[in-house]
Amino acid sequence: MRASNLTLMTDLYELTMMQGYFKNPTDQIVVFDAFYRTNPYDGGYAVSCGLSQVIEYIKGLHFSYEDIEYLRSLGIFEEAFLEYLAGFHFTGSIWAVPEGTVMFPREPMLKVAAPIMEAQLIEPAILNMLNHQSMIATKAARVCMAADGDGVMEFGLRRAQGPDAGIYGARAAVIGGCVGTSNVITGQMFDVPVLGTHAHSWIMSFPSEYEAFKAYAKQYPNNCTLLVDTYDVLDSGVPNAIRVFKEMREAGIPLTKYGIRIDSGDLAYLSKRAYKMLAEAGFEDAIICASSDLDEYLIMSLKAQGAKINQWGVGTALITSKGWSAFGGVYKLAAIKNKGDKEFTPKIKLSENSEKITNPGDKKIYRIYDRESGKIRADLICLQEETFSEDEDILLFDPIETWKKTKLKAGTFTLREVLVPVFENGTCVYNDTASTMELRSRCMREIDTLWDETKRFENPHQVYRIKAALLEELS
């Protein structure tokens, strides 16, 4: 699967439109923006993810002999067009928000400037990759925020909606904050920690729970987390785990990474009782891991109840993005430049639904940070040729509720461009060599730039502003 040619991972109408452009030649260079309209989970932000796969896809973009033969078999494409496709390659330019970066609605998370046929072809694949992985990374960031510093393990492979969703979803979850994954192929492909304990079937395959625990501890003395809810957590599981831990201690085996996992029942009650039993036996530093259909809200609830849990295994709710089934990213034409034109002509999509009206023009994003705290004050969307200085005042206002205005005084803020070059004239120029774990660290730093009001789960403050001058120019 990893070696698949994904060129035909597109919608049929992209190819039929391409044939139409081919028969009616145009020298237009167009700008398309990929963006989303609403933060997932009605939250205050999203986390960018999926760019790595987009880059691989664009680099490998070509129509193979088998692709051409299949398209010929459909009976709707002319031979001259199929000959053109046989020599097709991407010649355009792409800018994108780096992975692990926080982002906000109605701002380009990726921008394409290319001949119109090329820009149209790549729309479905780009949205597929960015939408899915950004959604999982955002969910992971929320779950990890609820865990408040405890380790969160991604355990969702068997519930993922297909192999790709399991593999790339696990990578996205790690970028969003998880300490590792149970998915071994993700560990191999992206060099992330692979984690796990054992199943109930391990316990059930032995004559007794104690014998199962003892065999596991002998096999993995330096990574001994025992699943204690196969029969009875408090009357059997925890006492048998304590018995094995005592035997390990008496044998001089260092208890460096050990503990229990509870996968069912009242996790708050059971974890508090289990902790008391472990502490009284001298094992107060034991890990108490919980799993069992966890999400950010249940984790917050368990913490509010004083649960003695310090590690979380999150599966179905994370890998399937429980509570938000689709990221909602779209890909819209924003500007056109004909041969001989010096500048792009802005294009706008109008709608009776105000949220579906697009931002026209060839744009870039400045992120504005409060100089004192380092927190995000606003994102400034402007035309590509516009420049701004930290030494001048900036007037911002809300694009929907336009009477809400803010003037930022010079010297009180810093600026950073968010979109970075990825491809220039068909050549990949992206030199970000960060590993997946380094992207995780980047994401954690990015989330630290959000105000607490933006990170809260209920009625978060929305970070979004646009410079007044820009709207006046394009209105």
RODO-2510 file (C-alpha; in nm, 4 decimals, decimal comma):
residues 475
     n   res          X          Y          Z
     1     m     0,0000     0,0000     0,0000
     2     r     0,2842     0,2371     0,0788
     3     a     0,4084     0,2123    -0,2804
     4     s     0,0701     0,2908    -0,4358
     5     n     0,0490     0,5454    -0,7162
     6     l    -0,2241     0,7810    -0,5952
     7     t    -0,2589     0,9894    -0,9126
     8     l    -0,6077     0,8505    -0,9812
     9     m    -0,7158     0,9299    -0,6250
    10     t    -0,9205     1,2144    -0,7660
    11     d    -1,2817     1,2781    -0,8571
    12     l    -1,3971     1,2059    -1,2113
    13     y    -1,5093     1,5629    -1,2685
    14     e    -1,1548     1,6875    -1,2122
    15     l    -1,0467     1,4795    -1,5130
    16     t    -1,3441     1,5758    -1,7282
    17     m    -1,2795     1,9431    -1,6515
    18     m    -0,9118     1,8890    -1,7374
    19     q    -1,0123     1,7516    -2,0774
    20     g    -1,2344     2,0553    -2,1252
    21     y    -0,9451     2,2892    -2,0497
    22     f    -0,7210     2,0810    -2,2782
    23     k    -0,9620     2,1266    -2,5701
    24     n    -1,0062     2,4957    -2,4891
    25     p    -0,6476     2,5962    -2,4140
    26     t    -0,5846     2,8585    -2,1496
    27     d    -0,2647     3,0018    -2,0110
    28     q    -0,4249     3,0931    -1,6793
    29     i    -0,2354     3,0524    -1,3572
    30     v    -0,4826     3,0141    -1,0721
    31     v    -0,4660     3,0299    -0,6944
    32     f    -0,6681     2,7800    -0,4914
    33     d    -0,6976     2,7970    -0,1117
    34     a    -0,7568     2,4890     0,1016
    35     f    -0,9244     2,5978     0,4247
    36     y    -1,1933     2,4955     0,6716
    37     r    -1,4897     2,6948     0,7961
    38     t    -1,5476     2,5739     1,1533
    39     n    -1,3123     2,4501     1,4231
    40     p    -1,3616     2,0782     1,4973
    41     y    -1,5643     1,9975     1,8104
    42     d    -1,6721     2,3662     1,8195
    43     g    -1,3325     2,4320     1,9725
    44     g    -1,1046     2,7311     1,9502
    45     y    -0,8368     2,5951     1,7174
    46     a    -0,7211     2,3066     1,4988
    47     v    -0,3825     2,1379     1,4503
    48     s    -0,2301     2,1159     1,1032
    49     c    -0,1335     1,7637     0,9941
    50     g    -0,0986     1,5651     0,6727
    51     l     0,1487     1,7828     0,4809
    52     s     0,4114     1,5075     0,4748
    53     q     0,1790     1,2773     0,2810
    54     v     0,0761     1,5631     0,0503
    55     i     0,4429     1,6176    -0,0377
    56     e     0,4912     1,2466    -0,1153
    57     y     0,1777     1,2523    -0,3293
    58     i     0,2834     1,5562    -0,5341
    59     k     0,6343     1,4184    -0,5842
    60     g     0,4921     1,0923    -0,7175
    61     l     0,2219     1,2459    -0,9353
    62     h     0,2188     1,0729    -1,2752
    63     f    -0,0185     0,8697    -1,4902
    64     s     0,1114     0,5169    -1,5350
    65     y     0,0446     0,2985    -1,8375
    66     e    -0,2216     0,1147    -1,6330
    67     d    -0,3813     0,4483    -1,5379
    68     i    -0,4056     0,5550    -1,9019
    69     e    -0,5483     0,2191    -2,0054
    70     y    -0,8146     0,2403    -1,7369
    71     l    -0,9125     0,5943    -1,8366
    72     r    -0,9265     0,4844    -2,2017
    73     s    -1,1635     0,2024    -2,1042
    74     l    -1,4161     0,4541    -1,9674
    75     g    -1,4852     0,5745    -2,3208
    76     i    -1,5096     0,9433    -2,2286
    77     f    -1,1543     1,0664    -2,2880
    78     e    -1,0011     1,1473    -2,6262
    79     e    -0,6656     1,0053    -2,7339
    80     a    -0,4963     1,3447    -2,7558
    81     f    -0,5884     1,4165    -2,3942
    82     l    -0,4715     1,0729    -2,2809
    83     e    -0,1391     1,1356    -2,4559
    84     y    -0,1110     1,4619    -2,2630
    85     l    -0,1780     1,2790    -1,9357
    86     a     0,0938     1,0240    -2,0150
    87     g     0,3513     1,3034    -1,9891
    88     f     0,1836     1,4926    -1,7056
    89     h     0,3784     1,6305    -1,4095
    90     f     0,3115     1,9028    -1,1562
    91     t     0,4730     2,2379    -1,2397
    92     g     0,3023     2,4654    -0,9903
    93     s     0,3844     2,6119    -0,6501
    94     i     0,2431     2,5252    -0,3087
    95     w     0,2561     2,6991     0,0276
    96     a     0,1267     2,5386     0,3472
    97     v     0,0982     2,5647     0,7231
    98     p     0,3710     2,3370     0,8707
    99     e     0,2537     2,0254     1,0530
   100     g     0,1984     2,0656     1,4242
   101     t     0,1006     2,4322     1,3877
   102     v    -0,2267     2,5592     1,5338
   103     m    -0,4612     2,7082     1,2758
   104     f    -0,7972     2,8799     1,2577
   105     p    -1,1081     2,8850     1,0333
   106     r    -1,1308     3,0516     0,6941
   107     e    -0,7551     3,0905     0,6639
   108     p    -0,5544     2,9013     0,3986
   109     m    -0,3959     2,5892     0,5455
   110     l    -0,2533     2,5227     0,2003
   111     k    -0,2332     2,7395    -0,1117
   112     v    -0,1747     2,6217    -0,4693
   113     a    -0,0628     2,8461    -0,7570
   114     a    -0,0512     2,6453    -1,0790
   115     p    -0,1969     2,6030    -1,4283
   116     i    -0,5660     2,5395    -1,3794
   117     m    -0,5584     2,1759    -1,4972
   118     e    -0,2887     2,0872    -1,2433
   119     a    -0,4583     2,2749    -0,9614
   120     q    -0,7898     2,0997    -1,0266
   121     l    -0,6479     1,7467    -1,0410
   122     i    -0,4870     1,7528    -0,6960
   123     e    -0,7857     1,8914    -0,5016
   124     p    -0,9416     1,5631    -0,3743
   125     a    -0,6174     1,4003    -0,2589
   126     i    -0,4940     1,7129    -0,0802
   127     l    -0,8238     1,7548     0,1031
   128     n    -0,8383     1,3848     0,1888
   129     m    -0,4948     1,3947     0,3513
   130     l    -0,5237     1,7283     0,5298
   131     n    -0,8832     1,6806     0,6448
   132     h    -0,8374     1,3401     0,8044
   133     q    -0,5008     1,3912     0,9672
   134     s    -0,5717     1,7440     1,0929
   135     m    -0,8944     1,6173     1,2492
   136     i    -0,7166     1,3357     1,4378
   137     a    -0,4289     1,5623     1,5465
   138     t    -0,6817     1,8130     1,6814
   139     k    -0,8706     1,5414     1,8690
   140     a    -0,5443     1,4145     2,0161
   141     a    -0,4494     1,7642     2,1317
   142     r    -0,7820     1,7917     2,3140
   143     v    -0,7461     1,4487     2,4758
   144     c    -0,3908     1,5263     2,5866
   145     m    -0,5013     1,8623     2,7234
   146     a    -0,7658     1,6852     2,9315
   147     a    -0,4992     1,4419     3,0572
   148     d    -0,3091     1,7456     3,1903
   149     g     0,0441     1,6131     3,1558
   150     d    -0,0289     1,2409     3,1945
   151     g     0,0882     1,0170     2,9124
   152     v    -0,1768     0,9365     2,6495
   153     m    -0,1276     0,6272     2,4315
   154     e    -0,3042     0,5876     2,0961
   155     f    -0,4746     0,2449     2,0944
   156     g    -0,7174     0,2748     1,8011
   157     l    -0,5887     0,0572     1,5159
   158     r    -0,8590    -0,2101     1,5282
   159     r    -1,1358     0,0530     1,5253
   160     a    -0,9867     0,2765     1,2543
   161     q    -1,1773     0,3078     0,9286
   162     g    -0,9245     0,1187     0,7195
   163     p    -0,5464     0,0668     0,7111
   164     d    -0,4559     0,4189     0,5964
   165     a    -0,6722     0,5731     0,8673
   166     g    -0,5043     0,3509     1,1260
   167     i    -0,1502     0,4243     1,0084
   168     y    -0,1677     0,7954     0,9366
   169     g    -0,4247     0,8541     1,2085
   170     a    -0,1812     0,7130     1,4649
   171     r     0,0939     0,9422     1,3345
   172     a    -0,1433     1,2396     1,3578
   173     a    -0,2364     1,1420     1,7131
   174     v     0,1305     1,1425     1,8134
   175     i     0,1828     1,4836     1,6522
   176     g    -0,1213     1,6052     1,8470
   177     g     0,0398     1,5003     2,1756
   178     c     0,0195     1,1236     2,2322
   179     v     0,3363     0,9692     2,3763
   180     g     0,3175     0,6703     2,1422
   181     t     0,0943     0,4215     1,9641
   182     s     0,0107     0,0525     1,9733
   183     n     0,0345     0,0470     1,5920
   184     v     0,3625    -0,1231     1,5042
   185     i     0,3694    -0,0261     1,1358
   186     t     0,3276     0,3392     1,2330
   187     g     0,6203     0,2964     1,4686
   188     q     0,8271     0,1491     1,1871
   189     m     0,7312     0,4070     0,9252
   190     f     0,7589     0,7180     1,1395
   191     d     0,9985     0,6212     1,4198
   192     v     0,7559     0,6797     1,7057
   193     p     0,7369     0,4797     2,0321
   194     v     0,5219     0,1666     2,0168
   195     l     0,3466     0,0839     2,3422
   196     g     0,1185    -0,1791     2,4899
   197     t     0,0671    -0,4411     2,7584
   198     h    -0,1274    -0,7645     2,7098
   199     a    -0,4844    -0,8748     2,6453
   200     h    -0,7426    -1,0473     2,8619
   201     s    -0,6828    -1,3581     2,6514
   202     w    -0,3285    -1,3800     2,7933
   203     i    -0,4752    -1,4082     3,1429
   204     m    -0,7423    -1,6527     3,0357
   205     s    -0,4922    -1,8827     2,8625
   206     f    -0,3191    -1,9621     3,1967
   207     p    -0,4532    -2,1812     3,4794
   208     s    -0,4696    -1,8750     3,7052
   209     e    -0,4373    -1,4977     3,6933
   210     y    -0,1345    -1,5096     3,9227
   211     e     0,0489    -1,7497     3,6891
   212     a    -0,0303    -1,5271     3,3906
   213     f     0,1039    -1,2202     3,5707
   214     k     0,4153    -1,4045     3,6863
   215     a     0,4924    -1,5298     3,3341
   216     y     0,4478    -1,1825     3,1877
   217     a     0,6670    -1,0222     3,4550
   218     k     0,9396    -1,2809     3,3897
   219     q     0,9280    -1,2055     3,0183
   220     y     0,9152    -0,8227     3,0517
   221     p     1,0579    -0,7248     3,3917
   222     n     1,1455    -0,3719     3,2764
   223     n     0,8066    -0,2990     3,1234
   224     c     0,5553    -0,4780     3,3407
   225     t     0,2059    -0,3312     3,3298
   226     l    -0,0517    -0,5941     3,4268
   227     l    -0,4151    -0,5944     3,3133
   228     v    -0,6149    -0,6447     3,6330
   229     d    -0,9819    -0,6530     3,5292
   230     t    -1,0133    -0,9950     3,3631
   231     y    -1,1941    -1,1410     3,6661
   232     d    -1,2222    -0,8968     3,9567
   233     v    -1,0089    -0,5827     3,9897
   234     l    -1,0008    -0,5453     4,3687
   235     d    -1,0455    -0,9034     4,4881
   236     s    -0,8192    -1,0714     4,2351
   237     g    -0,6377    -0,8505     3,9850
   238     v    -0,4696    -0,5973     4,2129
   239     p    -0,3798    -0,8497     4,4882
   240     n    -0,2202    -1,0798     4,2306
   241     a    -0,0320    -0,7888     4,0747
   242     i     0,0981    -0,6865     4,4183
   243     r     0,2070    -1,0426     4,4830
   244     v     0,4112    -1,0470     4,1621
   245     f     0,5606    -0,7027     4,2300
   246     k     0,6696    -0,8194     4,5782
   247     e     0,8340    -1,1261     4,4291
   248     m     1,0172    -0,9090     4,1756
   249     r     1,1383    -0,6763     4,4509
   250     e     1,2526    -0,9670     4,6674
   251     a     1,4413    -1,1119     4,3682
   252     g     1,6272    -0,7834     4,3277
   253     i     1,4578    -0,6928     3,9986
   254     p     1,4396    -0,3119     3,9663
   255     l     1,0809    -0,1902     3,9357
   256     t     1,1552     0,0848     3,6844
   257     k     0,8445     0,0764     3,4671
   258     y     0,5592    -0,1173     3,6184
   259     g     0,1980    -0,0895     3,7205
   260     i    -0,1555    -0,1954     3,6376
   261     r    -0,4134    -0,1278     3,3669
   262     i    -0,7888    -0,1148     3,4274
   263     d    -1,0049    -0,1601     3,1178
   264     s    -1,3586    -0,1704     3,2575
   265     g    -1,5817    -0,0750     3,5475
   266     d    -1,6008     0,2443     3,7514
   267     l    -1,2551     0,3788     3,6726
   268     a    -1,2626     0,6546     3,9356
   269     y    -1,3635     0,4225     4,2221
   270     l    -1,1443     0,1330     4,1133
   271     s    -0,8341     0,3448     4,0561
   272     k    -0,8607     0,5079     4,4004
   273     r    -0,9048     0,1736     4,5733
   274     a    -0,6260     0,0182     4,3662
   275     y    -0,3884     0,3038     4,4471
   276     k    -0,4563     0,2639     4,8196
   277     m    -0,3795    -0,1092     4,7993
   278     l    -0,0610    -0,0506     4,5981
   279     a     0,0585     0,2286     4,8272
   280     e     0,0007     0,0226     5,1431
   281     a     0,2154    -0,2519     4,9870
   282     g     0,4955    -0,0035     4,9127
   283     f     0,4218     0,0467     4,5434
   284     e     0,2886     0,4031     4,5478
   285     d     0,4912     0,4890     4,2347
   286     a     0,3221     0,2187     4,0245
   287     i     0,1593     0,3321     3,7015
   288     i    -0,2193     0,3141     3,7036
   289     c    -0,3300     0,3080     3,3415
   290     a    -0,6920     0,3323     3,2298
   291     s    -0,8516     0,2457     2,8976
   292     s    -1,2174     0,1619     2,8119
   293     d    -1,3767     0,4024     2,5587
   294     l    -1,2088     0,7153     2,6885
   295     d    -1,2327     1,0610     2,5373
   296     e    -1,1420     1,4114     2,6558
   297     y    -1,4688     1,4627     2,8426
   298     l    -1,4517     1,1343     3,0317
   299     i    -1,0877     1,1974     3,1216
   300     m    -1,1782     1,5410     3,2574
   301     s    -1,4638     1,3896     3,4549
   302     l    -1,2408     1,1209     3,6040
   303     k    -0,9829     1,3793     3,7054
   304     a    -1,2553     1,5902     3,8662
   305     q    -1,3553     1,2810     4,0692
   306     g    -0,9993     1,2427     4,1971
   307     a    -0,9241     0,9270     3,9995
   308     k    -0,5732     0,7939     4,0682
   309     i    -0,4891     0,7450     3,7031
   310     n    -0,1642     0,8701     3,5544
   311     q    -0,1633     0,7054     3,2113
   312     w    -0,4400     0,6792     2,9542
   313     g    -0,4957     0,4440     2,6613
   314     v    -0,7371     0,6060     2,4160
   315     g    -0,8617     0,4129     2,1160
   316     t    -1,1960     0,4369     1,9377
   317     a    -1,2863     0,7935     2,0333
   318     l    -0,9490     0,9209     1,9152
   319     i    -0,8896     0,7303     1,5918
   320     t    -1,2516     0,7805     1,4747
   321     s    -1,2722     1,1415     1,5979
   322     k    -1,5749     1,0828     1,8189
   323     g    -1,8031     1,3841     1,8222
   324     w    -1,6869     1,5318     1,4893
   325     s    -1,7108     1,3072     1,1864
   326     a    -1,5396     1,5274     0,9259
   327     f    -1,2936     1,8144     0,9322
   328     g    -1,4773     2,0058     0,6604
   329     g    -1,1844     2,1448     0,4646
   330     v    -1,2680     2,2882     0,1200
   331     y    -1,0647     2,3994    -0,1824
   332     k    -1,1747     2,7203    -0,3511
   333     l    -1,0555     2,9347    -0,6386
   334     a    -0,9227     3,2657    -0,5042
   335     a    -0,7420     3,4381    -0,7925
   336     i    -0,6553     3,4122    -1,1628
   337     k    -0,3679     3,5568    -1,3647
   338     n    -0,3682     3,5470    -1,7455
   339     k    -0,0558     3,5540    -1,9588
   340     g     0,0834     3,9058    -1,9627
   341     d    -0,0863     4,0081    -1,6393
   342     k     0,1422     4,1390    -1,3665
   343     e    -0,0968     4,0709    -1,0806
   344     f    -0,3627     3,8173    -0,9891
   345     t    -0,7275     3,9139    -1,0285
   346     p    -0,9195     3,8228    -0,7104
   347     k    -1,2114     3,5806    -0,7468
   348     i    -1,4901     3,5417    -0,4923
   349     k    -1,7624     3,2814    -0,4455
   350     l    -2,0860     3,4423    -0,3303
   351     s    -2,3615     3,2666    -0,1387
   352     e    -2,6783     3,3405     0,0529
   353     n    -2,4990     3,1654     0,3405
   354     s    -2,2426     3,4186     0,4605
   355     e    -2,0135     3,1484     0,5945
   356     k    -1,9743     3,0105     0,2395
   357     i    -1,8528     3,3395     0,0904
   358     t    -1,4827     3,2991     0,0171
   359     n    -1,1922     3,5344     0,0866
   360     p    -1,0683     3,6507    -0,2555
   361     g    -0,7147     3,7200    -0,3695
   362     d    -0,3644     3,5758    -0,3556
   363     k    -0,3161     3,5810     0,0197
   364     k    -0,0711     3,5177     0,2999
   365     i    -0,1122     3,5034     0,6768
   366     y     0,0733     3,6945     0,9444
   367     r     0,0370     3,5553     1,2947
   368     i     0,0442     3,8303     1,5548
   369     y     0,1800     3,7483     1,9001
   370     d     0,1612     3,9512     2,2172
   371     r     0,5226     4,0547     2,2743
   372     e     0,5046     4,0205     2,6527
   373     s     0,3262     3,6848     2,6893
   374     g     0,4031     3,5204     2,3552
   375     k     0,0330     3,4375     2,3110
   376     i    -0,1513     3,4723     1,9793
   377     r    -0,3376     3,8022     1,9512
   378     a    -0,4754     3,7524     1,6023
   379     d    -0,4130     3,6196     1,2544
   380     l    -0,3863     3,8814     0,9822
   381     i    -0,4919     3,7716     0,6341
   382     c    -0,3562     4,0021     0,3653
   383     l    -0,2639     4,0129    -0,0016
   384     q     0,0630     3,8516    -0,1023
   385     e     0,2248     4,1849    -0,1889
   386     e     0,1300     4,3511     0,1401
   387     t     0,3898     4,3889     0,4129
   388     f     0,3571     4,4903     0,7771
   389     s     0,5980     4,6075     1,0411
   390     e     0,6201     4,5512     1,4138
   391     d     0,7096     4,9206     1,4343
   392     e     0,3705     5,0411     1,3094
   393     d     0,0188     5,0239     1,4536
   394     i    -0,2116     4,7620     1,2971
   395     l    -0,5889     4,8006     1,2812
   396     l    -0,7794     4,4714     1,2931
   397     f    -1,1467     4,3919     1,2826
   398     d    -1,3680     4,0853     1,2832
   399     p    -1,4640     3,9829     0,9259
   400     i    -1,8202     3,8946     1,0239
   401     e    -1,8991     4,1342     1,3085
   402     t    -1,7130     4,4227     1,1484
   403     w    -1,7834     4,6727     1,4254
   404     k    -1,5504     4,4780     1,6532
   405     k    -1,2191     4,6572     1,6007
   406     t    -0,8813     4,6379     1,7697
   407     k    -0,5788     4,8596     1,7204
   408     l    -0,2489     4,6994     1,8140
   409     k     0,0136     4,9531     1,9164
   410     a     0,3591     4,9346     1,7603
   411     g     0,6093     4,7579     1,9811
   412     t     0,3481     4,5488     2,1641
   413     f     0,3438     4,2590     1,9176
   414     t     0,5591     4,0373     1,6968
   415     l     0,4799     3,9006     1,3503
   416     r     0,5402     3,5648     1,1812
   417     e     0,4309     3,4419     0,8397
   418     v     0,2409     3,1142     0,8777
   419     l     0,2379     2,9790     0,5203
   420     v     0,5773     2,8495     0,4066
   421     p     0,6952     2,7465     0,0562
   422     v     0,6622     2,3755    -0,0163
   423     f     0,6893     2,3515    -0,3963
   424     e     0,8226     2,6137    -0,6376
   425     n     0,7571     2,5577    -1,0073
   426     g     0,7169     2,1849    -0,9523
   427     t     1,0275     2,1388    -0,7357
   428     c     0,9979     2,0552    -0,3668
   429     v     1,1758     2,3249    -0,1629
   430     y     1,0435     2,2240     0,1777
   431     n     1,3403     2,1592     0,4041
   432     d     1,1650     2,0821     0,7324
   433     t     1,3368     1,7621     0,8478
   434     a     1,1567     1,7392     1,1828
   435     s     1,0784     1,3861     1,2965
   436     t     0,7297     1,2904     1,4093
   437     m     0,8323     1,3255     1,7729
   438     e     0,9831     1,6669     1,6986
   439     l     0,6548     1,7653     1,5337
   440     r     0,4844     1,6573     1,8569
   441     s     0,7099     1,8964     2,0502
   442     r     0,6305     2,1716     1,7990
   443     c     0,2587     2,1123     1,8493
   444     m     0,2934     2,1370     2,2254
   445     r     0,4818     2,4681     2,1881
   446     e     0,2149     2,5929     1,9480
   447     i    -0,0661     2,5093     2,1891
   448     d     0,1223     2,7001     2,4580
   449     t     0,0798     3,0133     2,2427
   450     l    -0,2995     2,9910     2,2843
   451     w    -0,4742     3,1770     2,5631
   452     d    -0,6590     2,9612     2,8170
   453     e    -0,9828     3,1131     2,6898
   454     t    -0,9134     2,9683     2,3444
   455     k    -0,8244     2,6221     2,4761
   456     r    -1,1357     2,5671     2,6867
   457     f    -1,3805     2,3076     2,5520
   458     e    -1,7018     2,5004     2,6110
   459     n    -1,7608     2,8346     2,4351
   460     p    -1,3941     2,8999     2,3569
   461     h    -1,2716     3,2401     2,2474
   462     q    -1,2291     3,2407     1,8682
   463     v    -0,8986     3,3699     1,7330
   464     y    -0,9695     3,5384     1,4017
   465     r    -0,9208     3,8909     1,2717
   466     i    -0,8581     4,0571     0,9355
   467     k    -0,7084     4,3950     0,8513
   468     a    -0,9733     4,6542     0,7641
   469     a    -0,7804     4,7888     0,4668
   470     l    -0,7896     4,4513     0,2921
   471     l    -1,1678     4,4180     0,3004
   472     e    -1,2118     4,7758     0,1861
   473     e    -0,9830     4,7147    -0,1096
   474     l    -1,1648     4,4013    -0,2212
   475     s    -1,5221     4,5084    -0,1482
***
